[in-house]
Amino acid sequence: MRRPAGRGTAINAIYEPSRSAPGAIADAANLSGYGSFQDSLRAPIHRWFTYPAGYSHRLVAAKIGHYGLDGRHWIADPFVGTGTTSVAAKSEGVNSVGVEAHPFVFWVAQTKLHSGHELAELSRDAGLVLEMSQALYADGLQCDGVWPALVYKCFDPDNLRRLYALRTAIRQSDAHPERADFLKLALTATLRIVTSAGAGWPYIAPSKFAERTVQRDAFAEFAKRCALMLNDVIATRAWGLPPSEHRLNNGDARRLTEYAGPGAIDLILTSPPYLNNYDYADRTRLETYFWGMYDSWGDITRSVRDRLIIAATTQIRRSDMDTVRRCPGVNEVSPAIHAELMAIIQQLAELRTVKGGKKAYDLLVAGYFEDMLKVIIGAYSILKAGRPFVLVLGDSAPYGVHVRTDEIIGELAVAAGFSGYDVEVIRTRGGKWAGNSQRHKVPLRESIVTIIK
Ligand SMILES: C[S@@+](CC[C@H](N)C(=O)[O-])C[C@H]1O[C@@H](n2cnc3c(N)ncnc32)[C@H](O)[C@@H]1O
C-alpha cells in the first residue's frame, strides 16, 4: 500500500467530561434506577458499540454495591454480550468471568475490556490509518464485488469507498493487534452513523427505511469516533481504578463449569436471550458482512445461530428437535413444570397450523427451557453457597399464549437445587404495539429474577 509522506497526524481526544463515573450506584428502591441500555450510549467505554440487547452498567454497579462485592470477589456473566458486566465490574474493582457465544459480539467485549493501550501510539496509529485511507481513496480505490448486496444497499457509493479505504488501511497498517482492534471497533461503530439507509434496530432492512437526508462523511465520523474512544481511555485511566482480573470466553453458557471452578463465584448477573424470537445473528449482519466474517444466511447460521441457546425460530430445524420437543431435562427435575410446558407446547403446535407464518414457537419454548436448565445447573455448581444468581428477563406470549418465563426460570432453579427465588418487576413491555391489531393483547413485563443457592 502506498503510504502517505507524513508520519501520521495524531488524532487527539475530544475533551468531553463524563457524567458517568464509576460508583454511580442506582437507587434500588426506584425501579427505573437500574437504567436501560440507553445508559450505555453515554457512559465511557460502554458507548463504544451500540448493542440494543445490552443492559445498563448501572444495574451491575447497583448489584455489586447491594451485595458488598470488592476485589476479593468474582462476578460471572454467562451471556456477557458486549461486556457490560465485565467493564462495569472493572470500574468497581471486582473480578469477572464472562461467556459469550457470538464471535463478533465476543470480540467487541474483548476490545472494550482491554485497557493497556499506549496512548501516544494509539493516537498516532489512528492518524496514520486516516491518512492512508484518504490516500487510497484519492487513488481511486474501488470496492465492487467485495460484499454481499446488503452492504451496498446501506451506503452511498462514495461513502462506501471511504469505508473500504479505512478497512483496507487498518488491515494493512502495522499497528499492534490490540490497537488495530481499537481502530476496527471505531470503524465498526462508524457504519451505523454514516449509513444512508436509516438502518433500523434491531434488524437491517434497508428497503424499509427512508433514505437519510443528511449524509455524513465516513472519514470525518471515523476520526470523531477515534477521538471519543481515546477520550474514554484517558478518562477511565484518570479514575485510578483498583486492579482486578477479567476473563472472557468465546464459549457456551450451557457449559459454565468449563469457565469457573466449583463454588468460585460470588454473584452471577446476566441477561439471557429472552423467549421473544430476537435473532442476535441477524442483528449484527451488517457488521459481520462488512468485516468479511460471514457472507450469507447459511454461513451465519453455521457460525453463530447454531452456537446460541434456542431463543428465535430462525435457529430451529424441526427435524433435529424430536427429543428436545419432549423436554426430557425439565421432566427430570420437575414433572409439574414439565406438564405446564407440554400444555403450552401442544397449544402452540396446534396454533402453528392455522396462524400466519407457521412459526415454530412450540419448539422454541421447548428448546429455550431445555437450554436454560443447563445454564441453571452450571450456575448452581460455580456459585458459592448462599450466593445469588440474578437474571434480567422478559416473559412472552408467542401467538398470544402467555409463558410466565421469569417464574418458570425461578421454579426450575429451585427444582434443580437452589433454595429460593424472588421476582421483581422492573418494567411493562409491549406498549408500542398496542395499536397493532395483528398482535396479541397479553400484557408483558421485564423482571429481575434473584435465585439464591
Ligand atoms: C441479552 S444479550 C446480553 C447483553 C449483555 N448484557 C450486554 O450488556 O451486552 C444475550 C447474549 O447472549 C448471547 N448468547 C446466546 N446464546 C449463548 C450461549 N449459548 N452462550 C453464551 N452466550 C450466548 C447472545 O449472543 C447475546 O449476546
The ligand as an SDF file (V2000), in Angstrom:
LIG
                    3D

 27 29  0  0  0  0  0  0  0  0999 V2000
  -29.4840  -10.1190   26.2150 C   0  0  0  0  0  0  0  0  0  0  0  0
  -27.9280  -10.3470   25.4570 S   0  0  0  0  0  0  0  0  0  0  0  0
  -26.8070   -9.8970   26.7420 C   0  0  0  0  0  0  0  0  0  0  0  0
  -26.3020   -8.4990   26.5820 C   0  0  0  0  0  0  0  0  0  0  0  0
  -25.3270   -8.0410   27.6450 C   0  0  0  0  0  0  0  0  0  0  0  0
  -25.9490   -7.9720   28.9570 N   0  0  0  0  0  0  0  0  0  0  0  0
  -24.7680   -6.6880   27.2670 C   0  0  0  0  0  0  0  0  0  0  0  0
  -24.9710   -5.7200   28.0020 O   0  0  0  0  0  0  0  0  0  0  0  0
  -24.1460   -6.5710   26.1950 O   0  0  0  0  0  0  0  0  0  0  0  0
  -27.7680  -12.0810   25.4050 C   0  0  0  0  0  0  0  0  0  0  0  0
  -26.4510  -12.5500   24.8000 C   0  0  0  0  0  0  0  0  0  0  0  0
  -26.3790  -13.9780   24.9550 O   0  0  0  0  0  0  0  0  0  0  0  0
  -25.6020  -14.4750   23.8870 C   0  0  0  0  0  0  0  0  0  0  0  0
  -25.7810  -15.9350   23.8330 N   0  0  0  0  0  0  0  0  0  0  0  0
  -26.7970  -16.6540   23.2920 C   0  0  0  0  0  0  0  0  0  0  0  0
  -26.5910  -17.9600   23.4600 N   0  0  0  0  0  0  0  0  0  0  0  0
  -25.4400  -18.1070   24.1590 C   0  0  0  0  0  0  0  0  0  0  0  0
  -24.7310  -19.2180   24.6750 C   0  0  0  0  0  0  0  0  0  0  0  0
  -25.1520  -20.4710   24.4690 N   0  0  0  0  0  0  0  0  0  0  0  0
  -23.6100  -18.9980   25.3820 N   0  0  0  0  0  0  0  0  0  0  0  0
  -23.1500  -17.7200   25.5820 C   0  0  0  0  0  0  0  0  0  0  0  0
  -23.7660  -16.6270   25.0890 N   0  0  0  0  0  0  0  0  0  0  0  0
  -24.9080  -16.8100   24.3960 C   0  0  0  0  0  0  0  0  0  0  0  0
  -26.1230  -13.6950   22.6880 C   0  0  0  0  0  0  0  0  0  0  0  0
  -25.2060  -13.7160   21.6030 O   0  0  0  0  0  0  0  0  0  0  0  0
  -26.3020  -12.2990   23.3230 C   0  0  0  0  0  0  0  0  0  0  0  0
  -25.1510  -11.5010   23.0960 O   0  0  0  0  0  0  0  0  0  0  0  0
  1  2  1  0
  2  3  1  0
  2 10  1  0
  3  4  1  0
  4  5  1  0
  5  6  1  0
  5  7  1  0
  7  8  2  0
  7  9  1  0
 10 11  1  0
 11 12  1  0
 11 26  1  0
 12 13  1  0
 13 14  1  0
 13 24  1  0
 14 15  1  0
 14 23  1  0
 15 16  2  0
 16 17  1  0
 17 18  1  0
 17 23  2  0
 18 19  1  0
 18 20  2  0
 20 21  1  0
 21 22  2  0
 22 23  1  0
 24 25  1  0
 24 26  1  0
 26 27  1  0
M  CHG  2   2   1   9  -1
M  END
$$$$
